[in-house]
Amino acid sequence: MIPIFRLDNVDGRSGVETLLGKLRLMPADMALGQGKDVAAVQEILADVAKRGDAAVVDSSRKFDDPNFTVDQIRVKPEEMAEAAGRIPAGLMSALRRSIAQVREYQRAFMPVDPPRLERAGVSLGMRFTPMDSAGLYFPGGKASYPSSLIHLAVPAQVAGVKRIAVATPPSKYGRSDLVLAAAHELGLTDVFRAGGAAAIAALAFGTQAIPAVDKIVGPGNKYVQLAKRSLAGCVGIDGFLGPSEILVLADESASPAFIAADLIAQAEHDPGSCFLLTTSEALANQVVAEIEKQGKSLSRLPALEKAMRDFSAIIIGGSMDELIALADQFAAEHVNVQTKDDEAVLKKLSHAGAVFLGRYSPVAAGDYVAGPSHCLPTNTTARFTSGISVYEFLKRSSVVRYEASGLKADADAITAMAEAEGLDGHAASVRVRSN
């Protein structure tokens, strides 16, 4: 079901390189703004910019609910309250636990009182200020996840974002009570039914019902991601995000049953990618047997089998250092470490969206209640970006204060560099203060 590669032969290494190529979500035509999908997204963006709510309604009727109307775009507060009332007490308690623990984590890492640098006559600092507004997008319809709303909204709230707009597609599968209940519990008021590229355009440009925002974050299909990429610069975006993934680094001390369960959990995202990098051939074989055993009882078996066959692998290497270097090439969204010395592996690992240390740290804990946001970089982008946190919604501004004595000390260097660059006015702005 799941292919196995050995790094000690040429075929194994070429197979791994092919797999890495498959993971990269943005082929050349998308990167260059070409191709059928790019053109389709551009058409939707232009339509929303021109017609506003009417274009959002047409898109919703085409992709989500054929009976959708403009009056349904904004979710009414009473709808959210009524939905919360329909949720069983135990499930409502779980939602509250998730919100509380995500909030606790984000507050713990909220930057406060940055240090200042003092020179003679010069004071230098940095300040963090929240964005005025943010748009939170997450998929809806058949796969509607209140956890994604929590993991996007709470960091924005803790950061102090003044206005938070939420967009998720209208569901053709019935009421999304859990999502609406989570919105109610979070105290969100600007919640909108809008999906796909049309929703991203609405958040970027604003429509009659949906206000424009300064930054858009959140997961979605490739059309959502292409829309975000196209609008980068018009608004801020968090990144170009793809299907979910897990990579496990393990030696012979790891638990085959636990690893198989974590790989299966990720594969059921449909699509999902799962990788086991191990120094133990025996463990690799045991994990394969466990996947076959555990997978038989799951409802999403076809999706699991496709993910395992096409987008997953077990890779056997000769040393843990070799596998850590390979893990950094994958730069996976989730990395689980199950070894004799997890901390030593963590020190050597450079690229991961989130790291789960030890056999009792399933990714599912991070998905729901651990605290860090589960909205993370995918498709090797953890090489250069990070997951959602309070930092996503904060801006850094440098603060510079010169006294006369400090400016006098730096004046010759400033004027020399300014004149060398042909910027006489820059030099003059310093000299006028020296008279």
N, C-alpha and C positions, 0 to 999 in steps of 0.2 A: 504493500500500500504506500509506504513512505520510502523514498529512495535513500540508499546509504552510500556515502562516498568515503574513500580512504585518501587522506592527503599524501600518502607515501607513494602514489602512482600518478602518472600524467593524466589519465582519464578522470581521476578523482578531482584533481585541481581544475581541469577544464570544466567539469560539471559544476563545481562551485562557482566559477566565474560566470557561467551561463545563468546560474540561479541568481547571482547578484545583479546581473543585467536585467532579469525579469522584474526585480524588485523596484527598479527606478521608475517612478510613476510618470515622469515627464520626458517623453521621447523628443527628438529634435524638432518635429513639426509643431508640437505644442510649445516648446521653448521659444520657437521663432514666430509664434502667433499664426500658425498655418494649420490646415487640416479641417475635415468636416465638423468635428466636435467643436473646434474653436470658432468656426463660422457660425454654428448654431447658437453658441453662447453669445457671441457678439450681437446677433440679431435680437435675442431676448433682452440684452442690456439696453440696446437702442430703443426697443419698444417700451420698456418700463420708463426710460428717461423721457420719452415723448408722451406716453398716455397714462402713466402713474397707476392708480388702482385698477383701472380697466384692464391693463396688461397683466397685472398680478392675478386678477380674476380669471382671465383667459388661460393663463398658464396653469392655474390650479384646476380649472375644469379639464384641461388636456391631460394632466399628469396625475391628479389626485382624486378629485371629486367632481363628476360631471354636473352636479347640481349646486356648485358653490356660488355664493353671491357676495357682493361687496359688503353687505352688512355683517358678514361672518369674519371679515378680516381681523377686526379687533376683538379679542376675547374679553367679555364683560367680567367685572369683579365677581358678580353673583354666580357666574358659571364656574369660576375657580373655587369659590366657597362651597357650592353644591357638590362639585367633584370631590373635594376634600371630605365632605360628609358621607360620601359613598365608599370611601376606602376603609377596609377593616382595620380595627384598632392596632393589631400587631404590625401590619404593614405601615401604617402611619407612624408608629413608633420607630420603625427601621428608617424611614425617611428622615425623621427628626434626628436620629442618631448620626446618620450620614451628614446632614447639614451641620450639626454641632461639631463633629470631629474635623470636618473639612475647614470650618471656620476657625477652630482652635489651632490647626496647623498653619493656616495662612496668617493669622494674627502673630504667631510666634516668629514668622520670618518677614514681617512687615518692617522695612527699613526705618529707623528713627535716628535722629541726631547724628548725621554723618560727621566724621572728623573734619577739622579745619587745618589748613596748612598756613603757618604764619612765617613770613620773612620780615626783615626790617622794613617797616612802612608799607607792607603788602599783606592782605588777608585773602585767602582763597578757600572756597568751599564748594559744596554741591547741595542741591535741594531736590527732593522728590515731590512732585505734585501729581494728583490724579487727573486722568482725562475727564473732560466734561461729559462725554457720552460714549457708550459702547454698544455694539450689536452682537447678540449671542445667537448663533445659528446651530441647530442640531437636527439630525434626520427625524422624520416622523413617519406616519403611515403605519405599515406593518411592524416595523422595528422602531418603536418609540421609547426612548430611554430617559426617564426622569433623572437618572444618575448623571447623565451628561449635562443636563440643565444645572444641577447642583454644583458640578465640578467646574462649570463656567461662571455661574452667577456669584457664588460665594467669594472667589478671589476678587472679582470686580467690586463687590460690596465692601470687602475689607480694605481694598485700595482706596475707596472713597469716591468711586465714579458717581457723578451726580445723577445721570439719567441712563438707565439700562433698558434697552429694547430687546425683546426676545422674538425670534421668528422660527417657526417649525411648521412643516407642511400640514395641511388639513388631512385628517385620517379618513380614508374610505372604508376602514375596517371597524368603525364604531368610535365611541368617545374615547379620548386619551385621558382617562380620569387621573391616572398616576402623574402624568406630566402637569396637568392643571392643578392637582393637589400640591405638587412640589412648588409650583409657581406661587400658589396661595400661601404656603408655609414660608416661602422665602420673602414674601411681601412685595412681589413684583407686580407692577401695574400696567406696564406697556408690553403686553403679550399679543403676538399677531400670528394668524394662520397664513403663512406664505412659505412656499417651498422652492428649492432648486435655485437656478441662476436668477430667477425673477425676484426671489427674496433678497439675494445679495445685492442686486441692483436697487431694490427699494430701500434697503438700509444705507446704501451709499449715496443715492441721489435724493431720497425722500419722496413720498407720494402724499396724496391727500390724507391717508390714514396713518401711514408709517413714517415716523420722523427720521431724518438723516442722522447718521452717527459719525464719530471720529475714527472708530476702529471696529473691525468685524473679526470675530474669532469663532472657531468651532469646526467640528467635523462635517463631512458630507461627501456625496459622490463626486465623480470627476468633473461634472458640469458645475457643481458648487465650487470646486477648487479652481477650475478654469476661470470662473467669474471673479473669484477673489483675486486671482493672479492678474486678470485684466484690469481690475480696478485699483490695484496697489498704486499708491501715490495720490489717488483721489481720496482714498481712506487708508488707514493702516490695516494690515492683515497679520495674522499670526504665523502663517506658513502654508505650504502646499502639501496637504495631508492626504494620505492614502489608506488602504486597508490595514487593519490591525495586525500586530505581529508579536511573537515572543521568541526569545533565544535563551536556551538553557546552557550554562557552562557547568559541566559535571565530571567528577571522577568516579572511581569504583565505590566510593562511600555513599553515593547518592541513592535515593529511593526510586526504583523504576516505576512503581505505581503512582507516586506523586508526580513525577515528570510526565508520564503519559496523560494523567488527568489535566495537567496544566496545558499540554500541547493540544489536547482535545478541546479544552475550554476556549483557546484562542481560535482554533480552526472553525468553531461553530459561528463565528462572526459572519461568515459567508459574504465576501471572501475573508480568509485569515491565513496568515503564514506562520509556520512553526518550525523551529530549528533546535536541534540538540547537538551541541559540540562537546565531545567527550574523549577522554583518553582511554576509555575502557570498551573494548569490543563486546565483552560479556554484558555490560550495562546496555549497550546499544540494542543487542538482540532481545534482552529482557523488556526494554521499553517498547519495541515493536510488538512483542507478544501481548503486553499490557494494553496497547492501543487497540489491537484487534479485539481483545476481551472486553474492555470498557466501552468501546464504541458501539457494540451491538445493542446496547440498551438505550441509546440516545435517540431523540426524536429527529435530530438534524443529520442523520447518517449520510445521506447523499452529499450534502455540503461538506461534511467532514472528509469524506473520501476524496472529493475533488481537491480540496485544499491540501490534503496530505500528498496527493499524487502530483499536483502541478506547481505548488508554491511552498513546499516544505522539504526538509531533508534532515537526515542524521549524518553528521560528519565526524569521522574518527581520526584523531591526530596523535602524533607521537608524544607531544608534551603539552602541558597546560599553557606555557608561554606562547607556543605556536597557535593554540586555539584562541587565546586572548587577543592576539594580533589579528586573527581572522574575525573575531567578534567585533573588533573596532572597524573593520571594513563593512560589516553588516550594519553597525550603528543602529541597533534595533530599538524599537519603541519600548519593549519590556525585556529586561535581562534578569533571569533568575540564576543565582549562583548556589550550587550544591556541591561543595568540595570539603576536603579535610581542613582547609584554611580559607574560609570565605573572605576574611578581611584582607589577606594577602592578594587574592585575586582582584578585589575591589580597588586596591591601590594601583594595580597595573592597568586596569580597564579605563579607557579614556572616553568612549562614546556610547551613550545609552540614554534613552528618554527617562527611564526610571529603572532602578536596580532593586531587586528583591533578594535579600540575603537569607540563605538557609532553607532547609526543607519545609519549614512551617510558615513560609511567607508566600502564599499563592498570589498570583496577579489579581485574582478576584477580590482579594482584600483591598487592593489599591483601586479597583474599579468602583468600589462602593463606600467603604467607611474608614480606611486607614487615615486619610487626611490629605496627602498630596493629590493634585488634580490628575484625573486619568486622561485628560486631553493632552496628548504627547506627540512629539515628532515621529514620523514614520518614514519608510522608504529611504533609509540611510541618511535622512536629513538631521539626525541627532549629531552628525559631524559638525554642524554649524548653528543649530538652534536648540531651544529648550521647550519644555512643556509649559502649560498655562500655570501661572501663579500670580500673586499680587503684582509682581514686577511687570507683567504683561500690560497692566493698566496704569502704570506710573511713568511719568516722564522725568528725565534727569536734566536739570539746568545747572550749569556752573555759575558760581557767584564770585565776582572779582571786585575787590576794593583796594584802591591805591591811595596812600597819603602822598603828600608832596615829596617827602623824602624818598619814598619807594619809587616814585616815578623818575626822580632825578637819577637814581642808581641805574635804572633800566633804559633811560632816554637814549643814550648813545647807541645801544644795541638795536633799539626799535628803529631809530631814524636811519641807521646804516642799512638794515635789512629792507626797510621801506624804499629807500632810494635805489638800492640794488634791483628791486623789482619794478622800478619805474613808477612808484606810487607816491608822488610828491605830497599829495594831500594827507596821506597817512603820517608822513614825517612832520608836516606842518601842524597836525593836530596834537603832536607831542610838544613841539617847540613853543606853541602858543601858551602852553601851561607852564613853561619854564621862565616866562618873562615876568 
